[in-house]
Amino acid sequence: MNYIPHCIDLFTITMNYYQLLLLTILLSSICSSSTAITEVVLDTDGNILKPGLEYYIRPAARDIAGGLIVASPNNSCPLLVGQARSGADLGYPVIFSPVNPDAETLNLGTDTNIQFQVITTCILSNVWRLIGSEDDTGRYYVSTDGVKGNPGMDTLSNWFNVQEYMGSYYKLGFCPGVCDYCRPVCGDLGIVIVDGQRWLVLSDQPFPFEFVKA
């Protein structure tokens, strides 16, 4: 009879251990699911952004200018990425192509190509790339004529990323990780105004955007 309480205590301890283990596994699963949800980029309908589908990149505030377009500051090619003058203009649709060609979602911070889906007068690629300015400003502009895929040193300027910004909005950035030994310039993308036109450039003042399904 003296051993019965000890047996009950051992049974209780064993059950509590397995209950705790089950609870830990359950919480871990929930946390992992939550993390996975927060890592993906969402469009304005709350849907996960899918590579290969068309989206408009629209500014969070549309009282000044509209979505992203391509234009030329001097009527030459390649074209630069800028903003439509009207806040009601969604701009041109783009597709995202993550560095992993098998990716089914666009995740935050992932290297990705961005490509306008529009026909222009320039017989060049509409894939984004970062280029240095030809003037003495030292700015880096976002241009077209980039290369899609083939991650590495030769395509370093063609990889961008998306990060969360200001709560429910996003910012675009440039800091490619497709070359282990390269040391690229890194930063966010913002807007600069030159002769009345708004251009997308590397900046220490990121510009908030959202993505609208085309």
Backbone as a printed PyTorch tensor [residue, N CA C, xyz], in Angstrom:
tensor([[[  0.8250,  -1.2070,   0.0000],
         [  0.0000,   0.0000,   0.0000],
         [  0.8620,   1.2600,   0.0000]],

        [[  2.0330,   1.1630,   0.6020],
         [  2.8800,   2.3580,   0.6790],
         [  3.3780,   2.7990,  -0.6880]],

        [[  3.3730,   1.8740,  -1.6770],
         [  3.9060,   2.2130,  -2.9850],
         [  2.8750,   2.7930,  -3.9290]],

        [[  1.5920,   2.7130,  -3.6100],
         [  0.5450,   3.1890,  -4.4920],
         [  0.6470,   4.6870,  -4.7410]],

        [[  0.8280,   5.5480,  -3.7250],
         [  0.9520,   6.9890,  -3.9720],
         [  2.1210,   7.3160,  -4.8960]],

        [[  3.2230,   6.6080,  -4.7370],
         [  4.3890,   6.8670,  -5.5830],
         [  4.1000,   6.5280,  -7.0360]],

        [[  3.3480,   5.4280,  -7.2270],
         [  2.9820,   5.0410,  -8.5870],
         [  2.0690,   6.0880,  -9.2210]],

        [[  1.1520,   6.6210,  -8.4450],
         [  0.2500,   7.6670,  -8.9410],
         [  1.0270,   8.9220,  -9.2920]],

        [[  2.0060,   9.2860,  -8.4280],
         [  2.8060,  10.4800,  -8.6940],
         [  3.6220,  10.3120,  -9.9760]],

        [[  4.1860,   9.0960, -10.1640],
         [  4.9720,   8.8430, -11.3650],
         [  4.1080,   8.9180, -12.6140]],

        [[  2.8830,   8.3890, -12.5110],
         [  1.9520,   8.4380, -13.6400],
         [  1.5810,   9.8800, -13.9720]],

        [[  1.3500,  10.6710, -12.9110],
         [  0.9750,  12.0790, -13.1010],
         [  2.1060,  12.8640, -13.7490]],

        [[  3.3330,  12.6000, -13.2620],
         [  4.4940,  13.3010, -13.8180],
         [  4.6770,  12.9540, -15.2830]],

        [[  4.5130,  11.6520, -15.6020],
         [  4.6720,  11.1990, -16.9870],
         [  3.6410,  11.8500, -17.8900]],

        [[  2.3840,  11.8970, -17.4200],
         [  1.3310,  12.5140, -18.2140],
         [  1.5920,  13.9960, -18.4030]],

        [[  2.0220,  14.6800, -17.3320],
         [  2.3060,  16.1110, -17.4380],
         [  3.4450,  16.3820, -18.4160]],

        [[  4.4290,  15.4850, -18.4470],
         [  5.5600,  15.6330, -19.3620],
         [  5.0900,  15.5620, -20.8070]],

        [[  4.2720,  14.5390, -21.1060],
         [  3.7930,  14.3870, -22.4750],
         [  2.8250,  15.4920, -22.8630]],

        [[  2.0250,  15.9760, -21.9240],
         [  1.1370,  17.0980, -22.2060],
         [  1.9470,  18.3570, -22.5210]],

        [[  3.0240,  18.5680, -21.7490],
         [  3.8880,  19.7240, -21.9780],
         [  4.5950,  19.6100, -23.3160]],

        [[  5.0510,  18.3950, -23.6550],
         [  5.7210,  18.1670, -24.9230],
         [  4.7820,  18.4390, -26.0890]],

        [[  3.5340,  17.9600, -25.9540],
         [  2.5390,  18.1790, -27.0010],
         [  2.2290,  19.6600, -27.1610]],

        [[  2.1280,  20.3700, -26.0380],
         [  1.8490,  21.8010, -26.0770],
         [  3.0050,  22.5530, -26.7360]],

        [[  4.2360,  22.1390, -26.4390],
         [  5.4080,  22.7840, -27.0320],
         [  5.4260,  22.6110, -28.5440]],

        [[  5.1230,  21.3840, -28.9990],
         [  5.0900,  21.1010, -30.4350],
         [  4.0000,  21.9200, -31.1100]],

        [[  2.8350,  22.0160, -30.4460],
         [  1.7160,  22.7680, -31.0020],
         [  2.0550,  24.2420, -31.1250]],

        [[  2.6500,  24.8130, -30.0710],
         [  3.0140,  26.2340, -30.0990],
         [  4.0970,  26.4960, -31.1430]],

        [[  5.0400,  25.5690, -31.2640],
         [  6.0920,  25.7140, -32.2630],
         [  5.5230,  25.7220, -33.6630]],

        [[  4.5300,  24.8600, -33.8930],
         [  3.8850,  24.8000, -35.2020],
         [  3.1480,  26.0910, -35.5060]],

        [[  2.4540,  26.6320, -34.5030],
         [  1.7150,  27.8800, -34.6830],
         [  2.6650,  29.0300, -34.9770]],

        [[  3.7690,  29.0850, -34.2240],
         [  4.7470,  30.1610, -34.4190],
         [  5.3880,  30.0660, -35.7930]],

        [[  5.6880,  28.8360, -36.2280],
         [  6.2820,  28.6510, -37.5410],
         [  5.3320,  29.1000, -38.6310]],

        [[  4.0500,  28.8060, -38.4630],
         [  3.0510,  29.2150, -39.4470],
         [  2.9340,  30.7190, -39.4900]],

        [[  2.9580,  31.3450, -38.3090],
         [  2.8530,  32.8080, -38.2420],
         [  4.0480,  33.4570, -38.9140]],

        [[  5.2470,  32.8790, -38.6840],
         [  6.4530,  33.4240, -39.2900],
         [  6.3920,  33.3280, -40.7950]],

        [[  5.8930,  32.1760, -41.2750],
         [  5.8030,  31.9770, -42.7220],
         [  4.8700,  32.9900, -43.3510]],

        [[  3.7800,  33.3260, -42.6250],
         [  2.8140,  34.2770, -43.1470],
         [  3.4220,  35.6690, -43.2330]],

        [[  4.1720,  36.0610, -42.2010],
         [  4.7320,  37.4080, -42.1740],
         [  5.8920,  37.5700, -43.1530]],

        [[  6.4680,  36.4640, -43.6380],
         [  7.6140,  36.5650, -44.5250],
         [  7.2320,  36.8300, -45.9710]],

        [[  5.9750,  36.6120, -46.3160],
         [  5.5790,  36.7960, -47.7070],
         [  5.0740,  38.2090, -47.9440]],

        [[  5.1650,  38.6390, -49.1970],
         [  4.6690,  39.9560, -49.5990],
         [  3.1990,  39.8080, -50.0000]],

        [[  2.3760,  40.7600, -49.5850],
         [  0.9470,  40.7240, -49.8750],
         [  0.5550,  41.8770, -50.7980]],

        [[ -0.4710,  41.6540, -51.6100],
         [ -0.9910,  42.7480, -52.4310],
         [ -2.0630,  43.5030, -51.6530]],

        [[ -2.6830,  44.4860, -52.2710],
         [ -3.6510,  45.3250, -51.5610],
         [ -4.9340,  44.5820, -51.2070]],

        [[ -5.1570,  43.4100, -51.7910],
         [ -6.3180,  42.5810, -51.4380],
         [ -5.9990,  41.6060, -50.3120]],

        [[ -4.7570,  41.6490, -49.8250],
         [ -4.3500,  40.7410, -48.7640],
         [ -3.9310,  39.3730, -49.2620]],

        [[ -3.7800,  39.2300, -50.5680],
         [ -3.3550,  37.9560, -51.1530],
         [ -1.8420,  37.9080, -51.3120]],

        [[ -1.2940,  36.7050, -51.2470],
         [  0.1470,  36.5280, -51.3920],
         [  0.5830,  36.8690, -52.8090]],

        [[  1.6300,  37.6570, -52.9140],
         [  2.1380,  38.0520, -54.2170],
         [  2.8170,  36.8520, -54.8800]],

        [[  2.4300,  36.5780, -56.1200],
         [  2.9160,  35.4050, -56.8460],
         [  3.8930,  35.8170, -57.9460]],

        [[  5.0500,  35.1620, -58.0100],
         [  5.9860,  35.4260, -59.1120],
         [  5.3290,  35.1330, -60.4560]],

        [[  5.6530,  35.9580, -61.4370],
         [  5.1380,  35.7430, -62.7800],
         [  3.8060,  36.3960, -63.0590]],

        [[  3.0600,  36.7990, -62.0100],
         [  1.8010,  37.5110, -62.2120],
         [  2.0800,  39.0120, -62.2500]],

        [[  1.1600,  39.7630, -62.8370],
         [  1.3810,  41.1960, -63.0190],
         [  0.8090,  42.0120, -61.8560]],

        [[  1.5900,  42.9850, -61.4130],
         [  1.1870,  43.8790, -60.3320],
         [  1.6010,  45.3080, -60.6680]],

        [[  0.8250,  46.2520, -60.1600],
         [  1.2170,  47.6570, -60.2280],
         [  1.9160,  48.0150, -58.9260]],

        [[  2.9870,  48.7770, -59.0050],
         [  3.6720,  49.2940, -57.8220],
         [  3.1780,  50.7160, -57.6130]],

        [[  2.3080,  50.8790, -56.6370],
         [  1.6290,  52.1480, -56.4250],
         [  2.1120,  52.7980, -55.1320]],

        [[  2.3190,  54.1040, -55.1120],
         [  2.7540,  54.7670, -53.8760],
         [  1.6760,  54.7200, -52.8090]],

        [[  2.1060,  54.6790, -51.5660],
         [  1.1500,  54.6560, -50.4590],
         [  0.2940,  55.9170, -50.4530]],

        [[  0.8900,  57.0640, -50.7660],
         [  0.1660,  58.3360, -50.8560],
         [  0.0990,  58.7510, -52.3180]],

        [[ -1.1140,  58.9750, -52.8190],
         [ -1.2870,  59.2600, -54.2400],
         [ -1.7820,  60.6810, -54.5020]],

        [[ -1.5280,  61.5840, -53.5640],
         [ -1.9620,  62.9630, -53.7480],
         [ -0.9500,  63.7860, -54.5480]],

        [[  0.2240,  63.2000, -54.8110],
         [  1.2650,  63.9300, -55.5360],
         [  1.5660,  63.2920, -56.8900]],

        [[  1.7190,  61.9830, -56.9100],
         [  2.0680,  61.2830, -58.1470],
         [  1.5300,  59.8590, -58.0890]],

        [[  1.6200,  59.1530, -59.2210],
         [  1.0310,  57.8290, -59.3220],
         [  2.0420,  56.6980, -59.2820]],

        [[  1.6840,  55.6030, -59.9700],
         [  2.5020,  54.4040, -59.9570],
         [  3.7650,  54.5330, -60.7810]],

        [[  4.5480,  53.4750, -60.7960],
         [  5.8480,  53.5120, -61.4680],
         [  5.7200,  53.2860, -62.9730]],

        [[  6.5210,  54.0180, -63.7060],
         [  6.5260,  53.9640, -65.1710],
         [  7.9690,  53.9540, -65.6600]],

        [[  8.1500,  53.8980, -66.9740],
         [  9.4680,  54.1290, -67.5620],
         [  9.4010,  55.3870, -68.4150]],

        [[ 10.4690,  56.1480, -68.3980],
         [ 10.5330,  57.3820, -69.1770],
         [ 12.0020,  57.6910, -69.4410]],

        [[ 12.2340,  58.6820, -70.2770],
         [ 13.6050,  59.0710, -70.6010],
         [ 13.8120,  60.5430, -70.2960]],

        [[ 14.8670,  60.8700, -69.5580],
         [ 15.1280,  62.2830, -69.2560],
         [ 15.6780,  63.0570, -70.4430]],

        [[ 16.1930,  62.3350, -71.4420],
         [ 16.8250,  63.0140, -72.5850],
         [ 16.4700,  62.3510, -73.9170]],

        [[ 15.3160,  61.6850, -73.9500],
         [ 14.8340,  61.0330, -75.1780],
         [ 15.8120,  60.0090, -75.7390]],

        [[ 16.4730,  59.2810, -74.8360],
         [ 17.4080,  58.2430, -75.2680],
         [ 17.1270,  56.9470, -74.5130]],

        [[ 17.7860,  55.8860, -74.9010],
         [ 17.6500,  54.5930, -74.2410],
         [ 18.9640,  54.2630, -73.5210]],

        [[ 18.9330,  53.4800, -72.4360],
         [ 17.7590,  52.8440, -71.8520],
         [ 16.8910,  53.8230, -71.0640]],

        [[ 15.6860,  53.3900, -70.7630],
         [ 14.7420,  54.2150, -70.0200],
         [ 14.9910,  54.1050, -68.5250]],

        [[ 14.5750,  55.1370, -67.8100],
         [ 14.6890,  55.1390, -66.3500],
         [ 13.3200,  54.8970, -65.7360]],

        [[ 13.3280,  54.3980, -64.5000],
         [ 12.0810,  54.1510, -63.7740],
         [ 11.6960,  55.4190, -63.0180]],

        [[ 10.4720,  55.8660, -63.2320],
         [  9.9840,  57.0610, -62.5610],
         [  8.5470,  56.8840, -62.1130]],

        [[  7.9130,  57.9930, -61.7550],
         [  6.5260,  57.9870, -61.3040],
         [  5.6270,  58.7020, -62.2970]],

        [[  4.4280,  58.1530, -62.4900],
         [  3.4280,  58.8290, -63.3080],
         [  3.0480,  60.1420, -62.6320]],

        [[  2.7460,  61.1470, -63.4090],
         [  2.4610,  62.4740, -62.8500],
         [  1.1270,  62.5290, -62.1110]],

        [[  0.1660,  61.7330, -62.5590],
         [ -1.1580,  61.7500, -61.9410],
         [ -1.2900,  60.6620, -60.8800]],

        [[ -1.8290,  61.0320, -59.7340],
         [ -2.0360,  60.0580, -58.6740],
         [ -3.0410,  58.9870, -59.0390]],

        [[ -3.8610,  59.2420, -60.0370],
         [ -4.8650,  58.2580, -60.4760],
         [ -4.2670,  57.2430, -61.4450]],

        [[ -3.0480,  57.4810, -61.9030],
         [ -2.3870,  56.6040, -62.8660],
         [ -1.6710,  55.4780, -62.1200]],

        [[ -2.0560,  54.2280, -62.3980],
         [ -1.4310,  53.0820, -61.7350],
         [ -0.0250,  52.7980, -62.2530]],

        [[  0.3330,  53.4030, -63.3720],
         [  1.6350,  53.1250, -63.9520],
         [  1.6080,  51.8890, -64.8360]],

        [[  2.7560,  51.2360, -64.9820],
         [  2.8620,  50.0350, -65.8110],
         [  2.9870,  48.8010, -64.9150]],

        [[  2.3660,  47.7000, -65.3030],
         [  2.4790,  46.4880, -64.4800],
         [  3.8780,  45.8870, -64.5530]],

        [[  4.2550,  45.1920, -63.4970],
         [  5.5400,  44.5020, -63.4380],
         [  5.3160,  43.0550, -63.0400]],

        [[  6.3110,  42.2240, -63.3010],
         [  6.3330,  40.8710, -62.7510],
         [  7.5970,  40.7290, -61.9120]],

        [[  7.5020,  39.9050, -60.8730],
         [  8.6350,  39.6290, -59.9980],
         [  9.1440,  38.2190, -60.2850]],

        [[ 10.4520,  38.0690, -60.3720],
         [ 11.0820,  36.7710, -60.6230],
         [ 12.1640,  36.5530, -59.5710]],

        [[ 11.8180,  35.8620, -58.4600],
         [ 12.7910,  35.6290, -57.3860],
         [ 14.0100,  34.8520, -57.8630]],

        [[ 15.1000,  34.9540, -57.1030],
         [ 16.3470,  34.2940, -57.4500],
         [ 16.1640,  32.7870, -57.5410]],

        [[ 15.2570,  32.2400, -56.7340],
         [ 14.9060,  30.8250, -56.8440],
         [ 13.8060,  30.6830, -57.8910]],

        [[ 14.1040,  30.1290, -59.0550],
         [ 13.0980,  30.0590, -60.1190],
         [ 11.8990,  29.1840, -59.7770]],

        [[ 12.0260,  28.3360, -58.7430],
         [ 10.9240,  27.4680, -58.3390],
         [ 10.0480,  28.0790, -57.2490]],

        [[ 10.3840,  29.2850, -56.7990],
         [  9.6210,  29.9290, -55.7280],
         [  8.1890,  30.1980, -56.1630]],

        [[  7.2450,  29.9110, -55.2760],
         [  5.8320,  30.1360, -55.5720],
         [  5.2970,  31.4060, -54.9350]],

        [[  6.1180,  32.0380, -54.0950],
         [  5.7440,  33.3010, -53.4620],
         [  6.9330,  34.2490, -53.5100]],

        [[  6.6550,  35.5240, -53.3190],
         [  7.7420,  36.4950, -53.1640],
         [  7.8890,  36.7730, -51.6800]],

        [[  9.0350,  36.4290, -51.1140],
         [  9.2780,  36.6310, -49.6850],
         [ 10.0190,  37.9370, -49.4330]],

        [[  9.8240,  38.4740, -48.2500],
         [ 10.5050,  39.7040, -47.8610],
         [ 12.0170,  39.5030, -47.8750]],

        [[ 12.7220,  40.4680, -48.4230],
         [ 14.1770,  40.4310, -48.4140],
         [ 14.8020,  39.5330, -49.4520]],

        [[ 13.9810,  38.8410, -50.2500],
         [ 14.5070,  37.9230, -51.2540],
         [ 14.9800,  38.6750, -52.4980]],

        [[ 16.1480,  38.3190, -52.9990],
         [ 16.6120,  38.8960, -54.2630],
         [ 15.6280,  38.5380, -55.3670]],

        [[ 15.2340,  39.5300, -56.1350],
         [ 14.2730,  39.2990, -57.2100],
         [ 14.5260,  40.2390, -58.3800]],

        [[ 14.2840,  39.7520, -59.5730],
         [ 14.2380,  40.6270, -60.7350],
         [ 12.8630,  41.2680, -60.7950]],

        [[ 12.8160,  42.4950, -61.2880],
         [ 11.5510,  43.1990, -61.5010],
         [ 11.5330,  43.6310, -62.9570]],

        [[ 10.4410,  43.3350, -63.6370],
         [ 10.3820,  43.5870, -65.0710],
         [  9.0550,  44.2190, -65.4600]],

        [[  9.1140,  45.3590, -66.1450],
         [  7.8980,  45.9980, -66.6460],
         [  7.2940,  45.1670, -67.7750]],

        [[  5.9810,  45.0820, -67.7600],
         [  5.2520,  44.4070, -68.8250],
         [  4.6280,  45.4810, -69.7130]],

        [[  5.4540,  46.0580, -70.5580],
         [  5.0100,  47.1520, -71.4160],
         [  5.8890,  47.1850, -72.6630]],

        [[  5.3190,  47.6150, -73.7720],
         [  6.0750,  47.7760, -75.0050],
         [  6.5490,  49.2210, -75.1030]],

        [[  7.8380,  49.4110, -75.3220],
         [  8.4010,  50.7630, -75.4150],
         [  9.0880,  50.9480, -76.7720]],

        [[  9.5280,  52.1550, -77.0130],
         [ 10.2370,  52.4570, -78.2620],
         [ 11.6840,  51.9800, -78.2170]],

        [[ 12.1710,  51.6230, -77.0280],
         [ 13.5360,  51.1140, -76.9050],
         [ 13.5410,  49.6010, -77.1210]],

        [[ 14.3960,  49.1320, -78.0100],
         [ 14.4920,  47.7020, -78.2660],
         [ 15.4510,  47.0980, -77.2470]],

        [[ 15.0530,  47.1830, -75.9850],
         [ 15.8890,  46.7150, -74.8860],
         [ 15.0260,  45.9590, -73.8780]],

        [[ 15.6790,  45.2480, -72.9850],
         [ 14.9730,  44.5360, -71.9270],
         [ 14.2980,  45.5330, -70.9880]],

        [[ 13.1420,  45.1390, -70.4390],
         [ 12.4510,  45.9640, -69.4450],
         [ 12.7570,  45.5220, -68.0160]],

        [[ 13.7820,  44.6920, -67.8490],
         [ 14.2050,  44.2590, -66.5120],
         [ 14.9480,  45.4010, -65.8250]],

        [[ 14.6300,  45.6160, -64.5480],
         [ 15.2680,  46.6980, -63.8010],
         [ 16.7450,  46.3980, -63.5510]],

        [[ 17.5240,  47.4780, -63.5020],
         [ 18.9070,  47.3880, -63.0440],
         [ 19.3040,  48.7230, -62.4290]],

        [[ 20.3060,  48.7160, -61.5970],
         [ 20.7830,  49.9330, -60.9570],
         [ 21.9930,  50.4510, -61.7180]],

        [[ 21.9670,  51.7400, -62.0480],
         [ 23.0780,  52.3320, -62.7900],
         [ 23.5520,  53.6100, -62.0960]],

        [[ 24.8100,  53.9440, -62.2920],
         [ 25.3420,  55.1840, -61.7560],
         [ 24.9780,  56.3620, -62.6330]],

        [[ 24.9270,  57.5240, -62.0510],
         [ 24.5800,  58.7250, -62.7960],
         [ 25.7630,  59.1890, -63.6380]],

        [[ 25.4460,  59.7850, -64.7850],
         [ 26.4920,  60.3180, -65.6500],
         [ 26.8720,  61.7510, -65.2800]],

        [[ 26.1270,  62.3390, -64.3310],
         [ 26.4660,  63.6940, -63.9020],
         [ 27.2630,  63.6190, -62.6010]],

        [[ 27.4390,  64.7670, -61.9540],
         [ 28.2770,  64.8130, -60.7560],
         [ 27.4830,  64.6410, -59.4630]],

        [[ 26.2380,  64.1810, -59.5500],
         [ 25.4170,  64.0200, -58.3500],
         [ 25.7890,  62.7680, -57.5620]],

        [[ 26.3530,  61.7700, -58.2400],
         [ 26.6880,  60.5240, -57.5740],
         [ 25.4920,  59.6370, -57.3000]],

        [[ 24.3440,  59.9770, -57.8650],
         [ 23.1390,  59.1830, -57.6290],
         [ 23.1920,  57.8640, -58.4030]],

        [[ 22.4650,  56.8920, -57.8710],
         [ 22.2330,  55.6360, -58.5700],
         [ 20.7590,  55.5820, -58.9640]],

        [[ 20.5100,  55.4910, -60.2540],
         [ 19.1450,  55.4540, -60.7660],
         [ 18.7360,  54.0130, -61.0840]],

        [[ 17.4270,  53.7700, -61.0770],
         [ 16.9060,  52.4810, -61.5190],
         [ 16.5620,  52.6050, -62.9970]],

        [[ 17.1540,  51.7500, -63.7900],
         [ 17.0340,  51.8010, -65.2390],
         [ 16.4300,  50.4980, -65.7560]],

        [[ 16.1600,  50.4540, -67.0460],
         [ 15.7960,  49.2090, -67.7100],
         [ 17.0520,  48.6170, -68.3580]],

        [[ 16.8820,  47.6250, -69.2340],
         [ 17.9760,  46.9680, -69.9330],
         [ 18.7680,  46.0460, -69.0140]],

        [[ 18.0890,  45.4940, -67.9980],
         [ 18.7290,  44.5220, -67.1270],
         [ 18.6440,  43.1160, -67.6950]],

        [[ 19.2460,  42.1720, -66.9680],
         [ 19.2600,  40.7610, -67.3650],
         [ 18.4360,  39.9610, -66.3630]],

        [[ 17.5640,  39.1250, -66.8740],
         [ 16.7280,  38.3020, -66.0100],
         [ 17.4310,  36.9880, -65.6910]],

        [[ 17.4390,  36.6220, -64.3920],
         [ 18.0340,  35.3610, -63.9740],
         [ 19.5470,  35.3810, -63.9740]],

        [[ 20.1470,  34.1720, -64.0380],
         [ 21.5970,  34.0060, -64.0640],
         [ 22.2840,  34.7540, -62.9150]],

        [[ 21.8940,  34.4750, -61.6510],
         [ 22.4560,  35.2060, -60.5070],
         [ 23.9620,  35.0330, -60.3910]],

        [[ 24.6480,  36.1310, -60.1610],
         [ 26.0960,  36.1000, -60.0160],
         [ 26.6890,  37.4790, -60.2020]],

        [[ 27.9890,  37.5520, -60.2850],
         [ 28.6870,  38.8290, -60.3800],
         [ 28.2500,  39.6290, -61.6040]],

        [[ 28.0320,  38.9440, -62.7200],
         [ 27.7160,  39.6420, -63.9630],
         [ 26.3210,  40.2610, -63.9690]],

        [[ 25.4540,  39.7990, -63.0790],
         [ 24.0780,  40.3300, -63.0410],
         [ 23.7880,  41.0310, -61.7160]],

        [[ 24.8380,  41.4330, -61.0230],
         [ 24.6810,  41.9900, -59.6740],
         [ 23.7210,  43.1710, -59.6280]],

        [[ 23.7390,  44.0120, -60.6530],
         [ 22.9360,  45.2440, -60.6460],
         [ 21.4560,  45.0010, -60.9170]],

        [[ 21.0600,  43.7510, -61.1650],
         [ 19.6820,  43.4670, -61.5810],
         [ 18.7880,  42.9090, -60.4750]],

        [[ 19.3020,  42.8090, -59.2460],
         [ 18.5490,  42.1490, -58.1760],
         [ 18.1060,  43.1490, -57.1130]],

        [[ 16.8060,  43.1720, -56.8710],
         [ 16.2110,  44.0740, -55.8850],
         [ 15.4930,  43.2460, -54.8210]],

        [[ 14.9270,  43.9270, -53.8270],
         [ 14.1780,  43.2110, -52.7960],
         [ 13.0350,  44.0680, -52.2820]],

        [[ 12.1330,  43.4390, -51.5590],
         [ 10.9740,  44.1150, -50.9590],
         [ 11.0300,  43.9190, -49.4520]],

        [[ 10.8230,  44.9930, -48.7130],
         [ 10.8220,  44.9480, -47.2500],
         [  9.5630,  45.6180, -46.7130]],

        [[  9.1390,  45.1910, -45.5150],
         [  8.0110,  45.8620, -44.8610],
         [  8.4160,  47.2830, -44.4820]],

        [[  7.4400,  48.1920, -44.4990],
         [  7.7470,  49.5880, -44.1820],
         [  6.4730,  50.3050, -43.7580]],

        [[  6.5420,  51.0310, -42.6810],
         [  5.4280,  51.8470, -42.1910],
         [  4.1560,  51.0130, -41.9680]],

        [[  4.3230,  49.8720, -41.3210],
         [  3.1600,  49.0610, -40.9840],
         [  2.6750,  48.2050, -42.1270]],

        [[  1.6760,  48.6940, -42.8500],
         [  1.0410,  47.8790, -43.8890],
         [  1.5920,  48.1500, -45.2890]],

        [[  2.6610,  48.9250, -45.3890],
         [  3.2330,  49.2290, -46.6940],
         [  4.5860,  48.5340, -46.8630]],

        [[  5.1720,  48.7560, -48.0330],
         [  6.4570,  48.1400, -48.3390],
         [  7.4250,  49.1830, -48.8930]],

        [[  8.7040,  48.8280, -48.8540],
         [  9.7160,  49.6340, -49.5190],
         [ 10.5440,  48.7180, -50.4090]],

        [[ 11.1030,  49.2960, -51.4450],
         [ 11.9690,  48.5640, -52.3510],
         [ 13.4220,  48.8440, -51.9840]],

        [[ 14.2430,  47.8340, -52.1000],
         [ 15.6390,  48.0040, -51.7370],
         [ 16.5780,  47.3310, -52.7070]],

        [[ 17.8570,  47.6270, -52.5470],
         [ 18.8950,  47.0280, -53.3800],
         [ 20.0600,  46.6410, -52.4840]],

        [[ 20.3230,  45.3490, -52.3830],
         [ 21.4880,  44.8400, -51.6520],
         [ 21.6490,  43.3690, -52.0160]],

        [[ 22.0020,  43.1050, -53.2770],
         [ 21.9990,  41.7290, -53.7800],
         [ 22.9690,  40.8090, -53.0540]],

        [[ 22.5050,  39.5770, -52.8390],
         [ 23.3420,  38.5630, -52.2100],
         [ 23.6640,  37.4270, -53.1540]],

        [[ 23.6200,  37.7080, -54.4520],
         [ 23.8180,  36.6560, -55.4530],
         [ 25.2860,  36.4050, -55.7610]],

        [[ 26.1690,  37.1650, -55.1230],
         [ 27.6080,  36.9980, -55.3310],
         [ 28.2830,  37.0290, -53.9610]],

        [[ 28.8710,  35.9090, -53.5460],
         [ 29.4210,  35.7900, -52.1900],
         [ 30.5930,  36.7210, -51.9250]],

        [[ 31.4000,  36.9940, -52.9200],
         [ 32.6020,  37.8030, -52.7050],
         [ 32.4460,  39.2450, -53.1900]],

        [[ 31.2820,  39.5950, -53.7080],
         [ 31.0470,  40.9670, -54.1790],
         [ 30.6420,  41.8580, -53.0100]],

        [[ 30.9200,  43.1250, -53.1210],
         [ 30.5480,  44.0990, -52.0890],
         [ 29.7410,  45.2190, -52.7580]],

        [[ 28.4780,  44.9370, -53.0680],
         [ 27.6700,  45.9310, -53.7830],
         [ 27.2620,  47.0890, -52.8800]],

        [[ 26.9530,  48.2120, -53.4930],
         [ 26.3460,  49.3080, -52.7520],
         [ 24.9670,  48.8560, -52.3110]],

        [[ 24.5430,  49.2280, -51.1180],
         [ 23.2470,  48.8010, -50.5900],
         [ 22.4340,  50.0150, -50.1470]],

        [[ 21.1240,  49.9010, -50.2400],
         [ 20.2640,  50.9780, -49.7730],
         [ 18.8250,  50.7710, -50.1830]],

        [[ 17.9880,  51.6820, -49.7550],
         [ 16.5750,  51.6710, -50.1220],
         [ 16.3620,  52.4890, -51.3900]],

        [[ 15.2060,  52.3150, -51.9910],
         [ 14.8610,  53.0920, -53.1720],
         [ 13.8890,  54.1960, -52.7780]],

        [[ 14.2030,  55.4040, -53.1950],
         [ 13.3600,  56.5560, -52.9220],
         [ 13.1380,  57.3550, -54.1920]],

        [[ 12.5680,  58.5210, -54.0380],
         [ 12.2210,  59.3700, -55.1750],
         [ 13.0270,  60.6660, -55.1370]],

        [[ 13.5600,  61.0410, -56.2930],
         [ 14.2130,  62.3300, -56.4410],
         [ 13.5260,  63.0720, -57.5890]],

        [[ 13.3980,  64.3760, -57.4530],
         [ 12.7550,  65.1860, -58.4870],
         [ 13.8150,  65.9600, -59.2540]],

        [[ 13.8570,  65.7390, -60.5730],
         [ 14.8050,  66.4320, -61.4440],
         [ 14.0200,  67.0440, -62.5950]],

        [[ 14.0570,  68.3670, -62.6870],
         [ 13.3420,  69.0920, -63.7490],
         [ 11.8680,  68.7070, -63.8110]],

        [[ 11.2690,  68.5580, -62.6490],
         [  9.8390,  68.2820, -62.5720],
         [  9.4500,  66.8150, -62.6950]],

        [[ 10.3860,  65.9440, -63.0670],
         [ 10.1000,  64.5090, -63.1880],
         [ 10.5970,  63.7660, -61.9520]],

        [[  9.8100,  62.8280, -61.4860],
         [ 10.1520,  62.0500, -60.2950],
         [ 10.7850,  60.7290, -60.7300]],

        [[ 12.0180,  60.4840, -60.2400],
         [ 12.7700,  59.2830, -60.6190],
         [ 13.0230,  58.3930, -59.4150]],

        [[ 13.1230,  57.0860, -59.6680],
         [ 13.4170,  56.1230, -58.6070],
         [ 14.9310,  55.9640, -58.4960]],

        [[ 15.4640,  56.2290, -57.2910],
         [ 16.9140,  56.2100, -57.0880],
         [ 17.2500,  55.5200, -55.7650]],

        [[ 18.5090,  55.1690, -55.6240],
         [ 18.9990,  54.6790, -54.3390],
         [ 19.0300,  55.8610, -53.3750]],

        [[ 18.4310,  55.6800, -52.1960],
         [ 18.2320,  56.8320, -51.3170],
         [ 18.2330,  56.4080, -49.8580]],

        [[ 18.5640,  57.3510, -48.9700],
         [ 18.4470,  57.0810, -47.5380],
         [ 17.0620,  57.4460, -47.0160]],

        [[ 16.1760,  57.8270, -47.9280],
         [ 14.7820,  58.1090, -47.5830],
         [ 13.8740,  57.1960, -48.4000]],

        [[ 13.5740,  56.0080, -47.8710],
         [ 12.7570,  55.0510, -48.6310],
         [ 11.3590,  55.5830, -48.9150]],

        [[ 10.8250,  55.1680, -50.0360],
         [  9.4930,  55.6030, -50.4580],
         [  8.5190,  54.4460, -50.2570]],

        [[  7.4110,  54.6750, -49.5560],
         [  6.4520,  53.5860, -49.2690],
         [  5.5780,  53.2560, -50.4770]],

        [[  5.4820,  51.9550, -50.7740],
         [  4.6800,  51.4750, -51.8940],
         [  3.7110,  50.3910, -51.4380]],

        [[  2.7810,  50.0480, -52.3260],
         [  1.9320,  48.8860, -52.1590],
         [  1.7480,  48.2500, -53.5390]],

        [[  1.3020,  47.0090, -53.5500],
         [  1.2320,  46.2560, -54.7880],
         [ -0.2370,  45.9280, -55.1300]],

        [[ -0.6470,  46.3370, -56.3140],
         [ -2.0240,  46.1570, -56.7630],
         [ -2.0570,  45.1060, -57.8620]],

        [[ -2.8560,  44.0740, -57.6770],
         [ -2.9660,  43.0150, -58.6970],
         [ -3.5260,  43.6080, -59.9930]],

        [[ -2.8300,  43.3640, -61.1020],
         [ -3.2550,  43.9000, -62.3910],
         [ -4.4130,  43.1010, -62.9510]]])
